[in-house]
Amino acid sequence: MPDSLTLAERIAAPAQHAVATGDIPGVVCLVWRRGELLQIDSVGLRNIEARLPVERNTIFRIASMSKPVTTAAAMVLMERGVLRLEDPITKWAPEFAAMQVLRRPDGPLQDTYPAPRAITIEDLMTHRSGLAYSFTAQGPLAEALKERFGFEFDSARTPDEWMKTLAALPLSYAPGERFNYSHSTDLLGGIIGRATGLGTRAAMQQLLFDPLRMVDTDFWIPPEKRDRAAVLYRSSAPQNFVRVDLPGFMDQAPPSFCAGGQGLVSTADDYLAFARMLLQGGEIAGTRVLSEASVRSMTTNRLTPAQRRNLQFGIPMFMGQGFGLGLSVIDDAKRNAWMGAGRPGAFGWPGLFGGWWQADPSRQSVMVWLQQTLPPQAIPGSGAKGDSRIAETLLRWVFSSPRLLSLMNTMAQRSGKAPRMPGIAATQNFQKEAYAAFKS
């Protein structure tokens, strides 16, 4: 990048390049540090067909960026004595009282044994419940989850029906055994609704959105705000964008079932408020939402060394970062560099549609990147191939060497075999430029 560019231009350049080259239609990205919004950029289009621009208040579906928010809401209930980490979820979800575990993750649905213990609230918050998504399950269970749930950002089921359907399927692993990305946070959202007696949506509004003044964060976009919503697109190649409709977000009435793990919509400013609250030890603008102890619990790794060695999405995801309660946290910046810039202690969690955020206590900074673009390929699973000890060793070796990883990525790009991940390179460049600005 030319040295003649100003810091503001350098930070904005990745977003502008991603839109100009047709990698993504549009994006809002911001950098906040030490009480000051250093920069916010709105680039490209939120609706290609109508030629509507992305604006600062554009509403995005944030997919798995919902997970830390729902977890934080549950932490509020913990501070009020309603929930405890060690509580079995059967206290609020009796449907899960007699869970079965597959003898092999890819085995027949009937080849099971009784779960050795109940799933706990902590299991849900750390994705060690044994539950799965269709794309993190294997064999018959993957097919059963896909048939019953799909991606299910919205659902026609009631919360009770949803829980009953999920509980009828076996677990991939015994509770507490390993990290396996899953419907855990969706289930946690349902428990929040039952434990408060308010339902998930109203409870989240009361526990978090109102005190944080997250005025556009919800599980539903009301009619008066819909012209601000970004359209979701799937992209198989640069400049190629196919509209994907998720009608549940814009139904005539709010949904009955609200997916706490993936169902929220939000804006850059709303999510900044949430991230700042965590960065500042649970308090923002004189309003305390969580205690410092709760924030430390969320941002402290809880995975064992053995659990971190297991592949997730076919990659050694936890080689340089751990996982706390609803959040990943970097503990080895060098080994985590392939995933982007970040110092030890930095925390966050991304979303399927390309959304990303990171809060860094060492820099007292927050970065947010919101886009609305799906990759063309199915999400890679954590199937049996990735569970091979030899495969894990080789992958960790490759991913621990930035030069080797860069070389392999270049070769894959040239061969046309590299998976398309819209916005990923731009997001990482945005991180690097923001960190460079902090050093200036």
Residue, then its C-alpha position, 0 to 999 in steps of 0.5 A: m500500500p502506498d506510503s503517501l496514504t493517510l492513516a484514514e485512507r489506509i484503514a478504509a482501503p481494504a473495504q474500498h478494494a473489496v467492493a471495487t473488485g467485486d469481492i463483496p457488494g458492501v460493508v460497514c467497518l469501524v475502529w474505536r479506541r480509548g473512548e474515541l470512534l477513530q473511523i467508520d466507513s460505509v462502502g458499496l451497496r446494501n441492495i444491488e438491485a435497487r442500487l441502495p448504498v450501505e449507510r452507517n445505520t444499515i441493518f445486517r443479519i449477524a449470524s453467529m455474532s449473535k452467540p456472544v450477545t446471547t451468552a452475555a444475556a445469560m451471564v446477567l441471569m447468572e449474576r441475579g442467581v437465576l442460572r449457574l454454570e454447573d446447573p443441568i439444563t434439564k432444570w429448564a429443558p426437561e426434554f433433554a433428561a435422557m440423552q443418548v450419545l452416538r458410539r461413533p460420531d458417524g455411526p447409525l442413530q440407533d447405535t448409542y449409549p446413555a449420556p454419562r451426565a447431564i448437559t450443563i449451562e457451561d457446556l452450552m456456553t463452551h460448545r461442549s454439550g455434545l450437540a452439533y449443527s448439520f455441518t459439524a455432525q457426521g454421517p446419519l446425524a448430519e443428514a437428520l439435522k439437515e433434514r430437521f433444521g437446515f441452517e434455520f436462522d428462523s423457524a416456523r416451530t414454537p420454542d417448545e417444538w424446537m427443543k423437543t425436535l433437537a432433544a430427540l436426536p442423539l449427541s455426537y459426543a458425551p457432554g463436556e468431552r470436546f468442543n463441537y460447534s452446535h445449536s448450543t447457543d440457540l438452546l441457551g437462548g430458549i433457556i433464557g426465555r423459559a427461566t425468565g418467563l418472558g420468552t427469548r426475544a423479550a428477555m434479551q431486550q430487557l437484559l441487554f438491548d435496553p440497557l446498552r441502547m442497542v436500538d436496532t438489535d432484534f430477532w426481527i426487522p419491523p416494517e418501518k426499518r426494512d428499507r435499511a436492511a442489507v440484502l443477503y447474497r451468495s457469491s460464487a465468483p467476484q462480481n457474481f451475487v445471487r440474492v438469498d431470501l431469509p423471510g423470517f426476519m421480515d414476517q408480519a409478526p416477530p418469530s415465536f422461536c428466536a435462534g439465540g446462536q444465529g438469529l439477531v440483526s444489528t448495526a455497527d453502532d449497536y454492536l460497538a456498544f456491546a463490544r465496548m461494554l465487554l472491553q470496559g469490564g461490563e460497564i458503558a456510559g455509566t451503566r453497569v450491565l455485567s460485573e468485571a468477574s463475569v466478563r473475565s469468565m467470558t474472556t478466559n479460555r476454558l478448553t483443555p489442551a486436548q480439546r484445543r488440539n481437535l480440529q474444528f471446521g477441518i482446521p486447527m482453529f484453537m492453535g493460537q486461541g482458546f474459547g471462553l464463554g461464548l467468545s474466542v480469546i487469543d493467547d498466542a498471537k504468532r500461532n494465531a496470525w493466520m487468522g488475522a492480527g490480534r494481541p494476547g487477550a483480544f476476543g471476539w467471534p465472527g458470523l457466517f455472512g462475513g461479519w467480524w469483530q474484535a475487542d483488544p484490552s491491550r490496545q483498548s480498541v474495538m474493530v467491527w466489520l459487517q457485510q452480508t455475503l455467503p460463500p458458494q460452498a457448503i460449510p466444511g464439517s469436522g468429519a472423520k477425515g479431520d479427526s485423524r491424528i496424522a491429519e491433525t499433526l500435518l495441519r497444525w504443522v502447516f498452519s504454524s508456518p505463515r510462509l508455508l501456509s501463504l505458499m499453499n494458499t497462493m498455489a491453491q488460488r492459482s490452481g482455482k481450487a481455493p474455496r471462495m470466502p468473500g471478504i475474508a482477505a479484506t477483513q484481515n487487511f482491515q485488521k492489519e491496517a487498524y493495528a498499524a494505525f495504533k502504532s502511529 
